[in-house]
């Protein structure tokens, strides 16, 4: 979806408020694609802050499905988006670096979906868990430890004690 921001970018102190729907059905983060179930209507406030400059304020919520990082169960997560971005008209600055910071703008046109996907990826959680105290799966047998324990031997010897263990074993052989 594209929005024309000519009116906001060319009229000083102009404020435009709107709400819009988008069609984002999936998001790709770190090479993995996650299906989206719902993106709430996006509330925008566009405010002109000077000649050829405007501030975009937006609010939305995105619900997606992902695997728990510990037990691999499918879990539904919600990301609440609340952000502010500054945009410039194509002729507002002679510095090309200004326009590299806004890849979601093409002239006076805002690509709403590119902007929202960028914000979703930026707000992506570091770890996705089905519950805060998820125990994960057994690395030996693969059992879900949230449903019960397993009988696997989880003893891991301390590598710092390996030299002492070798001394004791050498004494036994004599």
Buried (B, 14 or more C-beta within 10 A) or exposed (E): BEBEBEEBBBEEEBEBEEEEEBEBEEBEBEEEEBEBEEBBEBBBBBBBEEEBBBBBBBBBBBBBEBBBBBBEBEBEBEBEBEBEBEBBBEEBEEEEEBBEEBEBBEEBBBBBBBBBBBBBEEEBEEEBBBEEEBBBBBEEEEBBBBEEEBEEEEEEEEEEEEEEEEEEEEEEEE
